[in-house]
Amino acid sequence: MKILKKILLVIVILIALPLVAALFVKKAYTVEREVVIAKPKQEVFAYIKLLKNQNEFSKWAKMDPDMVKTFKGEDGTVGFVSAWDSKKDDVGAGEQTIAKITEGERVDYNLHFIRPFESDQTCYLSTEAVGDQTKVKWGFNGTMPYPMNVMLLMMDMEKMIGDDLQTGLNNLKVIMEK
């Protein structure tokens, strides 16, 4: 009987420890990357404002050439939706909506992931003139609800998402500078 109580106590501790730790772990994270493109800001913004163009430079859009893509609305305007559906687990399904446009400066997006897990996040692309060139920033803001936020201790979101953002920005630079 004492052994059973000890085993039960260990199980309770193993369950409680991550739950208590999650109380002290942040729930939100932000990842941002940037690139400088040798083109004027107006030209770069006109390109990134069109959500369909992300299919040309985003690493995520290129992960499954067979994914089904659908669009709703007028591209480059608030409310435009780009949706994807892939049979690959690492691509999944979801949609991205243009939430706000600050003309010539920034485009904000809402991301709704459906598969492999459901979540809502935000991201943005912004432009800034640097002489006759343009600095483009791509940022991603995410959250993990309690108690899942304890996984942020084991996941390097900065590297996981940041590397993909940088790949996309490097692709964008190649496209824009042709």
MDTraj code that builds the backbone (N, CA, C; nanometers):
import mdtraj as md
import numpy as np

residues = "MET LYS ILE LEU LYS LYS ILE LEU LEU VAL ILE VAL ILE LEU ILE ALA LEU PRO LEU VAL ALA ALA LEU PHE VAL LYS LYS ALA TYR THR VAL GLU ARG GLU VAL VAL ILE ALA LYS PRO LYS GLN GLU VAL PHE ALA TYR ILE LYS LEU LEU LYS ASN GLN ASN GLU PHE SER LYS TRP ALA LYS MET ASP PRO ASP MET VAL LYS THR PHE LYS GLY GLU ASP GLY THR VAL GLY PHE VAL SER ALA TRP ASP SER LYS LYS ASP ASP VAL GLY ALA GLY GLU GLN THR ILE ALA LYS ILE THR GLU GLY GLU ARG VAL ASP TYR ASN LEU HIS PHE ILE ARG PRO PHE GLU SER ASP GLN THR CYS TYR LEU SER THR GLU ALA VAL GLY ASP GLN THR LYS VAL LYS TRP GLY PHE ASN GLY THR MET PRO TYR PRO MET ASN VAL MET LEU LEU MET MET ASP MET GLU LYS MET ILE GLY ASP ASP LEU GLN THR GLY LEU ASN ASN LEU LYS VAL ILE MET GLU LYS".split()
xyz = np.array([
    [0.0821, -0.1200, 0.0000],
    [0.0000, 0.0000, 0.0000],
    [0.0866, 0.1265, 0.0000],
    [0.2004, 0.1243, 0.0746],
    [0.2890, 0.2408, 0.0773],
    [0.3493, 0.2669, -0.0595],
    [0.3801, 0.1617, -0.1311],
    [0.4386, 0.1768, -0.2652],
    [0.3378, 0.2409, -0.3587],
    [0.2128, 0.2029, -0.3496],
    [0.1075, 0.2606, -0.4334],
    [0.0921, 0.4095, -0.4041],
    [0.0978, 0.4481, -0.2768],
    [0.0881, 0.5899, -0.2392],
    [0.2064, 0.6677, -0.2950],
    [0.3264, 0.6101, -0.2903],
    [0.4452, 0.6776, -0.3428],
    [0.4350, 0.6942, -0.4943],
    [0.3878, 0.5927, -0.5611],
    [0.3718, 0.6007, -0.7060],
    [0.2688, 0.7077, -0.7410],
    [0.1589, 0.7111, -0.6688],
    [0.0554, 0.8108, -0.6903],
    [0.1093, 0.9513, -0.6645],
    [0.1884, 0.9682, -0.5603],
    [0.2481, 1.0986, -0.5286],
    [0.3416, 1.1437, -0.6417],
    [0.4219, 1.0540, -0.6932],
    [0.5122, 1.0869, -0.8039],
    [0.4319, 1.1288, -0.9269],
    [0.3246, 1.0581, -0.9558],
    [0.2407, 1.0917, -1.0707],
    [0.1789, 1.2303, -1.0534],
    [0.1289, 1.2592, -0.9349],
    [0.0696, 1.3905, -0.9068],
    [0.1749, 1.5004, -0.9243],
    [0.2947, 1.4782, -0.8743],
    [0.4018, 1.5775, -0.8871],
    [0.4383, 1.5982, -1.0342],
    [0.4484, 1.4883, -1.1089],
    [0.4822, 1.4987, -1.2511],
    [0.3763, 1.5750, -1.3308],
    [0.2529, 1.5645, -1.2900],
    [0.1452, 1.6378, -1.3567],
    [0.1418, 1.7836, -1.3096],
    [0.1577, 1.8046, -1.1808],
    [0.1466, 1.9388, -1.1235],
    [0.2638, 2.0286, -1.1613],
    [0.3838, 1.9734, -1.1700],
    [0.5017, 2.0535, -1.1961],
    [0.4920, 2.1350, -1.3259],
    [0.4575, 2.0733, -1.4397],
    [0.4442, 2.1549, -1.5611],
    [0.3295, 2.2565, -1.5526],
    [0.2222, 2.2207, -1.4840],
    [0.1099, 2.3134, -1.4704],
    [0.1486, 2.4359, -1.3878],
    [0.2242, 2.4149, -1.2843],
    [0.2713, 2.5271, -1.2016],
    [0.3729, 2.6096, -1.2809],
    [0.4648, 2.5427, -1.3497],
    [0.5652, 2.6144, -1.4298],
    [0.4981, 2.7016, -1.5350],
    [0.3923, 2.6520, -1.5962],
    [0.3220, 2.7263, -1.7014],
    [0.2634, 2.8574, -1.6496],
    [0.2364, 2.8649, -1.5204],
    [0.1859, 2.9898, -1.4622],
    [0.2876, 3.1026, -1.4733],
    [0.4150, 3.0674, -1.4828],
    [0.5219, 3.1665, -1.4826],
    [0.5877, 3.1860, -1.6191],
    [0.5405, 3.1138, -1.7192],
    [0.5968, 3.1241, -1.8536],
    [0.5097, 3.2190, -1.9347],
    [0.5760, 3.3096, -2.0110],
    [0.4988, 3.4027, -2.0936],
    [0.4147, 3.3252, -2.1951],
    [0.3065, 3.3857, -2.2355],
    [0.2151, 3.3216, -2.3300],
    [0.2339, 3.3757, -2.4718],
    [0.2933, 3.4935, -2.4837],
    [0.3078, 3.5578, -2.6146],
    [0.4536, 3.5574, -2.6594],
    [0.4707, 3.5582, -2.7895],
    [0.6044, 3.5682, -2.8474],
    [0.5966, 3.6496, -2.9757],
    [0.7065, 3.7148, -3.0094],
    [0.7164, 3.7937, -3.1313],
    [0.8470, 3.7583, -3.2000],
    [0.8391, 3.7386, -3.3288],
    [0.9580, 3.7096, -3.4089],
    [0.9569, 3.8074, -3.5260],
    [1.0712, 3.8687, -3.5531],
    [1.0792, 3.9658, -3.6618],
    [1.2125, 3.9501, -3.7345],
    [1.2077, 3.9615, -3.8654],
    [1.3272, 3.9588, -3.9485],
    [1.3171, 4.0729, -4.0494],
    [1.4313, 4.1117, -4.1059],
    [1.4308, 4.2201, -4.2031],
    [1.5348, 4.1961, -4.3117],
    [1.5157, 4.2675, -4.4220],
    [1.6073, 4.2632, -4.5351],
    [1.6029, 4.4006, -4.6019],
    [1.7128, 4.4399, -4.6641],
    [1.7161, 4.5650, -4.7403],
    [1.7167, 4.5291, -4.8886],
    [1.6245, 4.5921, -4.9611],
    [1.6058, 4.5647, -5.1041],
    [1.6437, 4.6893, -5.1833],
    [1.7208, 4.6702, -5.2873],
    [1.7693, 4.7815, -5.3697],
    [1.6619, 4.8245, -5.4700],
    [1.5500, 4.8685, -5.4166],
    [1.4389, 4.9206, -5.4970],
    [1.3697, 5.0281, -5.4136],
    [1.3021, 5.1222, -5.4797],
    [1.2303, 5.2260, -5.4033],
    [1.1145, 5.1673, -5.3221],
    [1.0872, 5.2332, -5.2104],
    [0.9839, 5.1874, -5.1172],
    [0.8481, 5.1699, -5.1839],
    [0.8081, 5.2626, -5.2702],
    [0.6767, 5.2544, -5.3341],
    [0.6638, 5.1266, -5.4172],
    [0.7704, 5.0905, -5.4877],
    [0.7674, 4.9707, -5.5722],
    [0.7600, 4.8441, -5.4867],
    [0.8367, 4.8408, -5.3786],
    [0.8364, 4.7242, -5.2904],
    [0.7010, 4.7115, -5.2214],
    [0.6483, 4.8222, -5.1713],
    [0.5184, 4.8165, -5.1026],
    [0.4080, 4.7716, -5.1973],
    [0.4094, 4.8211, -5.3194],
    [0.3061, 4.7816, -5.4168],
    [0.3083, 4.6304, -5.4383],
    [0.4259, 4.5692, -5.4308],
    [0.4372, 4.4244, -5.4494],
    [0.3901, 4.3485, -5.3253],
    [0.4388, 4.3885, -5.2071],
    [0.4037, 4.3122, -5.0859],
    [0.2597, 4.3348, -5.0419],
    [0.1995, 4.4429, -5.0872],
    [0.0593, 4.4712, -5.0519],
    [-0.0347, 4.3642, -5.1074],
    [0.0050, 4.3011, -5.2185],
    [-0.0763, 4.1965, -5.2791],
    [-0.0454, 4.0632, -5.2118],
    [-0.1419, 4.0125, -5.1395],
    [-0.1240, 3.8895, -5.0621],
    [-0.0895, 3.7694, -5.1517],
    [-0.1441, 3.7656, -5.2719],
    [-0.1130, 3.6551, -5.3635],
    [0.0372, 3.6486, -5.3925],
    [0.1065, 3.7606, -5.3865],
    [0.2499, 3.7612, -5.4151],
    [0.3304, 3.6843, -5.3104],
    [0.2741, 3.6637, -5.1918],
    [0.3454, 3.5837, -5.0920],
    [0.3691, 3.4413, -5.1429],
    [0.2845, 3.3955, -5.2337],
    [0.3047, 3.2620, -5.2914],
    [0.4351, 3.2537, -5.3694],
    [0.4886, 3.3672, -5.4096],
    [0.6132, 3.3712, -5.4860],
    [0.7368, 3.3741, -5.3970],
    [0.7245, 3.4235, -5.2718],
    [0.8445, 3.4359, -5.1884],
    [0.8379, 3.3656, -5.0536],
    [0.7224, 3.3373, -5.0025],
    [0.7097, 3.2751, -4.8707],
    [0.7554, 3.1289, -4.8732],
    [0.8382, 3.0925, -4.7776],
    [0.8831, 2.9534, -4.7673],
    [0.7633, 2.8605, -4.7452],
    [0.6698, 2.9054, -4.6635],
    [0.5538, 2.8226, -4.6302],
    [0.4685, 2.7932, -4.7531],
    [0.4543, 2.8916, -4.8410],
    [0.3719, 2.8725, -4.9610],
    [0.4343, 2.7732, -5.0576],
    [0.5639, 2.7514, -5.0456],
    [0.6350, 2.6625, -5.1370],
    [0.6555, 2.5217, -5.0802],
    [0.6097, 2.4972, -4.9577],
    [0.6338, 2.3689, -4.8927],
    [0.5559, 2.2528, -4.9553],
    [0.4457, 2.2843, -5.0213],
    [0.3651, 2.1797, -5.0857],
    [0.3115, 2.2333, -5.2180],
    [0.3766, 2.1977, -5.3287],
    [0.3302, 2.2466, -5.4587],
    [0.1887, 2.1989, -5.4941],
    [0.1403, 2.0938, -5.4254],
    [0.0069, 2.0403, -5.4547],
    [-0.1028, 2.0962, -5.3639],
    [-0.0678, 2.1893, -5.2731],
    [-0.1718, 2.2426, -5.1849],
    [-0.2751, 2.3204, -5.2660],
    [-0.3985, 2.3140, -5.2192],
    [-0.5077, 2.3864, -5.2838],
    [-0.5122, 2.5266, -5.2239],
    [-0.5106, 2.6271, -5.3117],
    [-0.5161, 2.7673, -5.2682],
    [-0.6426, 2.8303, -5.3230],
    [-0.7118, 2.9027, -5.2372],
    [-0.8314, 2.9751, -5.2805],
    [-0.8219, 3.1187, -5.2308],
    [-0.8898, 3.2081, -5.3010],
    [-0.8850, 3.3504, -5.2687],
    [-1.0263, 3.4066, -5.2672],
    [-1.0487, 3.5022, -5.1746],
    [-1.1797, 3.5690, -5.1656],
    [-1.1564, 3.7185, -5.1539],
    [-1.2263, 3.7940, -5.2377],
    [-1.2175, 3.9390, -5.2301],
    [-1.1206, 3.9967, -5.3308],
    [-1.0874, 4.1243, -5.3096],
    [-0.9972, 4.1969, -5.4000],
    [-0.8603, 4.2070, -5.3334],
    [-0.7607, 4.1467, -5.3973],
    [-0.6259, 4.1462, -5.3411],
    [-0.5757, 4.2892, -5.3209],
    [-0.5008, 4.3082, -5.2148],
    [-0.4457, 4.4398, -5.1832],
    [-0.5429, 4.5296, -5.1088],
    [-0.6569, 4.4717, -5.0624],
    [-0.7548, 4.5494, -4.9861],
    [-0.7861, 4.4762, -4.8556],
    [-0.8284, 4.5530, -4.7565],
    [-0.8660, 4.4945, -4.6277],
    [-0.9806, 4.3961, -4.6500],
    [-0.9675, 4.2784, -4.5901],
    [-1.0693, 4.1747, -4.6025],
    [-1.0346, 4.0664, -4.7023],
    [-0.9341, 4.0892, -4.7862],
    [-0.8943, 3.9865, -4.8829],
    [-0.8435, 3.8637, -4.8079],
    [-0.8870, 3.7443, -4.8523],
    [-0.8511, 3.6193, -4.7852],
    [-0.7773, 3.5272, -4.8820],
    [-0.6666, 3.4743, -4.8345],
    [-0.5916, 3.3710, -4.9055],
    [-0.5969, 3.2463, -4.8172],
    [-0.6545, 3.1381, -4.8696],
    [-0.6682, 3.0150, -4.7918],
    [-0.5848, 2.9049, -4.8548],
    [-0.5413, 2.8111, -4.7718],
    [-0.4644, 2.6967, -4.8211],
    [-0.5140, 2.5698, -4.7549],
    [-0.4963, 2.4598, -4.8264],
    [-0.5331, 2.3290, -4.7739],
    [-0.4342, 2.2278, -4.8309],
    [-0.3594, 2.1636, -4.7431],
    [-0.2575, 2.0683, -4.7839],
    [-0.2779, 1.9366, -4.7121],
    [-0.2414, 1.8290, -4.7779],
    [-0.2464, 1.6983, -4.7134],
    [-0.1227, 1.6740, -4.6285],
    [-0.0214, 1.7591, -4.6431],
    [0.1006, 1.7463, -4.5631],
    [0.0762, 1.8034, -4.4233],
    [0.1134, 1.7275, -4.3215],
    [0.0901, 1.7701, -4.1829],
    [0.1642, 1.8981, -4.1471],
    [0.2845, 1.9186, -4.2023],
    [0.3606, 2.0376, -4.1653],
    [0.3121, 2.1636, -4.2368],
    [0.2163, 2.1493, -4.3282],
    [0.1569, 2.2641, -4.3976],
    [0.0146, 2.2864, -4.3478],
    [-0.0635, 2.1802, -4.3410],
    [-0.1984, 2.1873, -4.2864],
    [-0.2941, 2.2701, -4.3689],
    [-0.3862, 2.3350, -4.2995],
    [-0.4880, 2.4174, -4.3639],
    [-0.5107, 2.5417, -4.2805],
    [-0.5510, 2.6487, -4.3486],
    [-0.5797, 2.7727, -4.2786],
    [-0.6078, 2.8840, -4.3760],
    [-0.6125, 3.0049, -4.3218],
    [-0.6343, 3.1209, -4.4071],
    [-0.5678, 3.2441, -4.3476],
    [-0.5320, 3.3333, -4.4383],
    [-0.4685, 3.4592, -4.4006],
    [-0.5531, 3.5713, -4.4580],
    [-0.5858, 3.6700, -4.3738],
    [-0.6724, 3.7804, -4.4137],
    [-0.6002, 3.9124, -4.3953],
    [-0.6098, 4.0007, -4.4933],
    [-0.5542, 4.1350, -4.4765],
    [-0.6438, 4.2078, -4.3771],
    [-0.5852, 4.2447, -4.2627],
    [-0.6623, 4.3073, -4.1549],
    [-0.6546, 4.4600, -4.1588],
    [-0.5388, 4.5132, -4.2018],
    [-0.5200, 4.6581, -4.2010],
    [-0.4087, 4.6931, -4.2990],
    [-0.4275, 4.8043, -4.3675],
    [-0.3237, 4.8550, -4.4568],
    [-0.2964, 5.0004, -4.4205],
    [-0.1722, 5.0289, -4.3893],
    [-0.1262, 5.1669, -4.3739],
    [-0.0496, 5.1943, -4.5025],
    [-0.1148, 5.2629, -4.5950],
    [-0.0646, 5.2767, -4.7314],
    [0.0811, 5.3221, -4.7353],
    [0.1594, 5.2455, -4.8099],
    [0.3009, 5.2757, -4.8277],
    [0.3889, 5.2368, -4.7104],
    [0.3281, 5.1874, -4.6014],
    [0.4045, 5.1609, -4.4800],
    [0.3979, 5.0156, -4.4314],
    [0.2739, 4.9634, -4.4201],
    [0.2595, 4.8353, -4.3492],
    [0.1287, 4.7662, -4.3869],
    [0.1353, 4.6322, -4.3904],
    [0.0162, 4.5492, -4.4095],
    [0.0106, 4.4519, -4.2925],
    [-0.1031, 4.4501, -4.2220],
    [-0.1239, 4.3593, -4.1094],
    [-0.2189, 4.2480, -4.1530],
    [-0.1895, 4.1273, -4.1042],
    [-0.2664, 4.0092, -4.1419],
    [-0.3145, 3.9341, -4.0183],
    [-0.4302, 3.8720, -4.0311],
    [-0.4767, 3.7745, -3.9324],
    [-0.4575, 3.6369, -3.9926],
    [-0.3972, 3.5490, -3.9150],
    [-0.3764, 3.4105, -3.9584],
    [-0.4669, 3.3199, -3.8764],
    [-0.5393, 3.2353, -3.9458],
    [-0.6235, 3.1366, -3.8772],
    [-0.5785, 2.9990, -3.9248],
    [-0.5128, 2.9264, -3.8355],
    [-0.4684, 2.7912, -3.8664],
    [-0.5794, 2.6942, -3.8270],
    [-0.6112, 2.6026, -3.9158],
    [-0.7171, 2.5052, -3.8911],
    [-0.6580, 2.3688, -3.8581],
    [-0.5582, 2.3282, -3.9387],
    [-0.4908, 2.2005, -3.9229],
    [-0.3417, 2.2227, -3.9349],
    [-0.2575, 2.1573, -3.8666],
    [-0.2769, 2.0422, -3.7787],
    [-0.3292, 2.0802, -3.6399],
    [-0.3265, 2.2088, -3.6041],
    [-0.3850, 2.2542, -3.4778],
    [-0.4538, 2.3868, -3.5044],
    [-0.5576, 2.4148, -3.4303],
    [-0.6319, 2.5386, -3.4507],
    [-0.5716, 2.6487, -3.3644],
    [-0.5451, 2.7631, -3.4280],
    [-0.4972, 2.8802, -3.3540],
    [-0.5127, 3.0042, -3.4404],
    [-0.5085, 3.1177, -3.3749],
    [-0.5154, 3.2468, -3.4424],
    [-0.3921, 3.3271, -3.4030],
    [-0.3246, 3.3827, -3.5019],
    [-0.2043, 3.4615, -3.4809],
    [-0.2122, 3.5852, -3.5698],
    [-0.1161, 3.6743, -3.5554],
    [-0.1083, 3.7909, -3.6432],
    [0.0327, 3.8020, -3.6992],
    [0.0427, 3.8668, -3.8134],
    [0.1736, 3.8950, -3.8705],
    [0.1637, 4.0246, -3.9509],
    [0.2778, 4.0735, -3.9969],
    [0.2787, 4.1968, -4.0745],
    [0.4017, 4.2022, -4.1637],
    [0.3911, 4.2832, -4.2661],
    [0.5030, 4.3225, -4.3498],
    [0.5058, 4.4742, -4.3492],
    [0.6238, 4.5322, -4.3261],
    [0.6348, 4.6776, -4.3268],
    [0.7522, 4.7196, -4.4138],
    [0.7434, 4.8429, -4.4639],
    [0.8504, 4.8981, -4.5465],
    [0.8973, 5.0301, -4.4872],
    [1.0274, 5.0552, -4.5058],
    [1.0873, 5.1796, -4.4578],
    [1.1952, 5.2200, -4.5583],
    [1.1906, 5.3450, -4.6020],
    [1.2915, 5.3944, -4.6957],
    [1.4254, 5.4051, -4.6240],
    [1.5299, 5.3546, -4.6902],
    [1.6671, 5.3663, -4.6412],
    [1.7463, 5.4213, -4.7595],
    [1.7492, 5.5535, -4.7694],
    [1.8068, 5.6157, -4.8885],
    [1.7198, 5.5817, -5.0071],
    [1.7798, 5.5278, -5.1129],
    [1.7021, 5.4882, -5.2305],
    [1.6693, 5.3381, -5.2282],
    [1.6880, 5.2768, -5.1124],
    [1.6556, 5.1353, -5.0940],
    [1.5388, 5.1233, -4.9955],
    [1.4970, 4.9979, -4.9710],
    [1.3824, 4.9749, -4.8822],
    [1.4138, 4.8646, -4.7830],
    [1.3912, 4.8956, -4.6554],
    [1.4010, 4.7919, -4.5525],
    [1.2616, 4.7317, -4.5362],
    [1.2553, 4.5989, -4.5511],
    [1.1287, 4.5275, -4.5329],
    [1.1406, 4.4453, -4.4055],
    [1.0425, 4.4596, -4.3176],
    [1.0357, 4.3787, -4.1954],
    [0.9169, 4.2856, -4.2066],
    [0.9392, 4.1620, -4.1643],
    [0.8307, 4.0633, -4.1603],
    [0.8244, 4.0162, -4.0160],
    [0.7113, 4.0386, -3.9529],
    [0.6957, 4.0019, -3.8130],
    [0.5805, 3.9065, -3.7916],
    [0.5935, 3.8268, -3.6880],
    [0.4935, 3.7267, -3.6523],
    [0.4701, 3.7361, -3.5025],
    [0.3455, 3.7526, -3.4634],
    [0.3083, 3.7586, -3.3218],
    [0.2205, 3.6389, -3.2905],
    [0.2611, 3.5628, -3.1903],
    [0.1846, 3.4453, -3.1562],
    [0.1605, 3.4329, -3.0075],
    [0.0675, 3.3465, -2.9727],
    [0.0392, 3.3175, -2.8328],
    [0.0177, 3.1679, -2.8164],
    [0.0476, 3.1229, -2.6976],
    [0.0179, 2.9843, -2.6595],
    [-0.0604, 2.9932, -2.5294],
    [-0.1825, 2.9438, -2.5279],
    [-0.2632, 2.9525, -2.4068],
    [-0.2108, 2.8597, -2.2961],
    [-0.2419, 2.8949, -2.1724],
    [-0.2099, 2.8094, -2.0575],
    [-0.2866, 2.6791, -2.0723],
    [-0.2325, 2.5669, -2.0459],
    [-0.0984, 2.5339, -1.9985],
    [-0.0012, 2.4999, -2.1116],
    [-0.0483, 2.5135, -2.2382],
    [0.0376, 2.4796, -2.3518],
    [0.1591, 2.5718, -2.3597],
    [0.1503, 2.6907, -2.2972],
    [0.2607, 2.7853, -2.3024],
    [0.3892, 2.7302, -2.2412],
    [0.3800, 2.6263, -2.1599],
    [0.5006, 2.5662, -2.1033],
    [0.5891, 2.5096, -2.2152],
    [0.5303, 2.4793, -2.3309],
    [0.6086, 2.4288, -2.4439],
    [0.7047, 2.5340, -2.4977],
    [0.6774, 2.6631, -2.4711],
    [0.7673, 2.7685, -2.5168],
    [0.9053, 2.7564, -2.4519],
    [0.9123, 2.6874, -2.3377],
    [1.0413, 2.6642, -2.2738],
    [1.1272, 2.5681, -2.3560],
    [1.0626, 2.4827, -2.4333],
    [1.1346, 2.3810, -2.5099],
    [1.1423, 2.4126, -2.6589],
    [1.0678, 2.5111, -2.7030],
    [1.0635, 2.5448, -2.8454],
    [1.1334, 2.6777, -2.8681],
    [1.2223, 2.6837, -2.9643],
    [1.2903, 2.8080, -2.9995],
    [1.2130, 2.8734, -3.1137],
    [1.1083, 2.9481, -3.0778],
    [1.0234, 3.0106, -3.1785],
    [1.1035, 3.1099, -3.2621],
    [1.1984, 3.1762, -3.1980],
    [1.2835, 3.2727, -3.2689],
    [1.3532, 3.2045, -3.3872],
    [1.4047, 3.0856, -3.3644],
    [1.4747, 3.0123, -3.4711],
    [1.3752, 2.9467, -3.5665],
    [1.2750, 2.8789, -3.5106],
    [1.1792, 2.8057, -3.5949],
    [1.1089, 2.8974, -3.6950],
    [1.0511, 3.0042, -3.6452],
    [0.9757, 3.0951, -3.7318],
    [1.0699, 3.1941, -3.7995],
    [1.1694, 3.2410, -3.7248],
    [1.2616, 3.3418, -3.7769],
    [1.3354, 3.2964, -3.9011],
    [1.3823, 3.1728, -3.9015],
    [1.4538, 3.1213, -4.0190],
    [1.3633, 3.1182, -4.1419],
    [1.2362, 3.0808, -4.1221],
    [1.1412, 3.0772, -4.2337],
    [1.1094, 3.2183, -4.2839],
    [1.0948, 3.3135, -4.1900],
    [1.0717, 3.4521, -4.2305],
    [1.1903, 3.5043, -4.3112],
    [1.3118, 3.4753, -4.2638],
    [1.4311, 3.5241, -4.3331],
    [1.4432, 3.4624, -4.4716],
    [1.4117, 3.3339, -4.4848],
    [1.4134, 3.2698, -4.6161],
    [1.3167, 3.3408, -4.7103],
    [1.1972, 3.3708, -4.6612],
    [1.0992, 3.4420, -4.7428],
    [1.1468, 3.5804, -4.7823],
    [1.2064, 3.6522, -4.6887],
    [1.2576, 3.7859, -4.7199],
    [1.3724, 3.7800, -4.8201],
    [1.4592, 3.6801, -4.8061],
    [1.5685, 3.6648, -4.9023],
    [1.5136, 3.6338, -5.0417],
    [1.4076, 3.5511, -5.0481],
    [1.3411, 3.5229, -5.1757],
    [1.2804, 3.6506, -5.2338],
    [1.2172, 3.7304, -5.1473],
    [1.1571, 3.8569, -5.1903],
    [1.2636, 3.9491, -5.2492],
    [1.3781, 3.9569, -5.1852],
    [1.4883, 4.0425, -5.2333],
    [1.5317, 3.9996, -5.3735],
    [1.5458, 3.8690, -5.3952],
    [1.5851, 3.8181, -5.5269],
    [1.4815, 3.8567, -5.6323],
    [1.3541, 3.8371, -5.5993],
    [1.2452, 3.8687, -5.6932],
    [1.2448, 4.0184, -5.7257],
    [1.2535, 4.1012, -5.6238],
    [1.2433, 4.2470, -5.6434],
    [1.3646, 4.3057, -5.7148],
    [1.4803, 4.2464, -5.6966],
    [1.6024, 4.3025, -5.7531],
    [1.6368, 4.2482, -5.8913],
    [1.5502, 4.1639, -5.9488],
    [1.5742, 4.1113, -6.0849],
    [1.5719, 4.2223, -6.1862],
])
top = md.Topology()
chain = top.add_chain()
for i, resn in enumerate(residues, 1):
    res = top.add_residue(resn, chain, resSeq=i)
    for name in ("N", "CA", "C"):
        top.add_atom(name, md.element.get_by_symbol(name[0]), res)
traj = md.Trajectory(xyz[None], top)
